[in-house]
């Protein structure tokens, strides 16, 4: 039985939407899960990636992946 997955897929730049259909991303996430999970994925351009990396990690360059732990009560 596949684990339950709640997926929020956000596109900052709508031009990438066709490249990453929600059903494909959900399949990849589900394959990586061993337990039910809630995941948010945001696809951003270079400028937003750089801003987020600078704000959260203090690194002034674009990066391809940022991840944040969730604190669920």
KOLKOLZA-862828 format. One record per atom (N, C-alpha, C): z, x, y. Coordinates in pm, whole numbers, padded with zeros to 5 digits, always signed. Layout:
BEGIN
ZXY ...
//
This chain:
BEGIN
+00000+00084-00118 +00000+00000+00000 +00000+00089+00124 -00085+00059+00220 -00094+00138+00344 +00023+00107+00435 +00079+00209+00504 +00188+00182+00597 +00138+00104+00717 +00228+00026+00777 +00193-00051+00897 +00170+00044+01013 +00068+00016+01094 +00036+00100+01208 +00010+00013+01329 +00081+00040+01438 +00053-00021+01568 -00008+00089+01653 -00134+00074+01690 -00207+00179+01761 -00250+00131+01898 -00213+00207+02001 -00261+00184+02137 -00359+00296+02167 -00487+00262+02182 -00591+00360+02211 -00638+00338+02353 -00613+00436+02441 -00643+00423+02583 -00749+00525+02623 -00844+00481+02703 -00949+00569+02753 -00938+00578+02905 -00909+00698+02957 -00907+00718+03101 -01051+00716+03154 -01144+00765+03075 -01285+00771+03109 -01361+00688+03005 -01414+00575+03044 -01477+00482+02950 -01602+00537+02881 -01655+00650+02929 -01774+00706+02866 -01745+00756+02725 -01617+00783+02693 -01580+00832+02560 -01556+00720+02460 -01549+00596+02507 -01516+00484+02419 -01609+00473+02300 -01739+00490+02321 -01835+00477+02211 -01821+00590+02109 -01772+00706+02153 -01757+00820+02062 -01638+00806+01968 -01536+00731+02011 -01414+00716+01932 -01378+00569+01917 -01446+00497+01831 -01412+00356+01812 -01271+00341+01755 -01202+00236+01799 -01062+00214+01761 -01043+00214+01609 -01133+00151+01535 -01115+00143+01390 -01120+00282+01325 -01199+00372+01379 -01208+00508+01324 -01079+00586+01352 -01030+00576+01475 -00905+00646+01511 -00789+00589+01428 -00785+00458+01412 -00679+00397+01331 -00684+00448+01187 -00803+00464+01133 -00818+00516+00996 -00762+00658+00987 -00793+00742+01086 -00742+00880+01086 -00590+00882+01095 -00533+00798+01183 -00388+00794+01200 -00320+00744+01073 -00375+00638+01014 -00316+00582+00893 -00317+00684+00779 -00422+00763+00772 -00432+00864+00667 -00323+00971+00682 -00277+00993+00804 -00175+01095+00829 -00033+01042+00813 -00017+00912+00801 +00115+00851+00796 +00171+00842+00654 +00301+00860+00645 +00371+00835+00520 +00465+00716+00533 +00485+00671+00658 +00574+00559+00685 +00517+00479+00801 +00563+00356+00819 +00516+00277+00933 +00539+00352+01065 +00448+00331+01160 +00458+00404+01286 +00394+00327+01399 +00428+00368+01520 +00364+00316+01640 +00310+00437+01715 +00180+00439+01743 +00115+00555+01803 +00033+00512+01923 +00041+00588+02031 -00045+00567+02148 -00132+00691+02163 -00262+00670+02176 -00358+00779+02195 -00429+00753+02326 -00431+00851+02416 -00500+00839+02544 -00603+00949+02553 -00729+00911+02570 -00839+01006+02584 -00862+01027+02732 -00852+01152+02778 -00865+01182+02921 -00971+01289+02944 -01013+01300+03067 -01104+01405+03107 -01029+01534+03138 -01102+01638+03172 -01042+01769+03197 -00941+01766+03311 -00973+01696+03420 -00882+01694+03536 -00747+01632+03501 -00749+01516+03433 -00623+01452+03396 -00549+01534+03291 -00622+01595+03198 -00558+01681+03098 -00487+01798+03164 -00549+01856+03265 -00486+01968+03337 -00362+01921+03412 -00373+01805+03479 -00258+01752+03553 -00141+01724+03460 -00167+01659+03347 -00060+01629+03252 +00002+01756+03196 -00079+01855+03164 -00028+01981+03109 +00059+02053+03212 +00016+02048+03338 +00093+02112+03446 +00227+02041+03467 +00222+01905+03470 +00344+01828+03494 +00446+01838+03380 +00399+01832+03256 +00489+01826+03142 +00522+01960+03079 +00431+02057+03090 +00453+02186+03024 +00457+02304+03119 +00424+02280+03248 +00424+02389+03345 +00307+02485+03325 +00202+02441+03256 +00084+02524+03230 -00031+02468+03312 -00091+02551+03398 -00194+02503+03491 -00335+02523+03433 -00361+02456+03320 -00495+02455+03262 -00509+02330+03174 -00632+02289+03152 -00656+02174+03065 -00625+02213+02921 -00580+02116+02845 -00552+02138+02703 -00613+02024+02623 -00634+02045+02497 -00699+01940+02418 -00602+01842+02355 -00475+01877+02342 -00376+01785+02282 -00241+01802+02350 -00180+01692+02387 -00041+01688+02430 +00027+01581+02345 +00144+01611+02293 +00217+01509+02216 +00359+01502+02268 +00417+01382+02259 +00550+01357+02310 +00629+01281+02204 +00753+01322+02178 +00836+01247+02082 +00879+01114+02144 +00900+01017+02061 +00947+00886+02106 +01092+00869+02066 +01170+00816+02156 +01310+00784+02127 +01318+00634+02112 +01330+00587+01989 +01335+00444+01963 +01477+00406+01927 +01534+00311+02002 +01674+00272+01973 +01688+00203+01839 
//
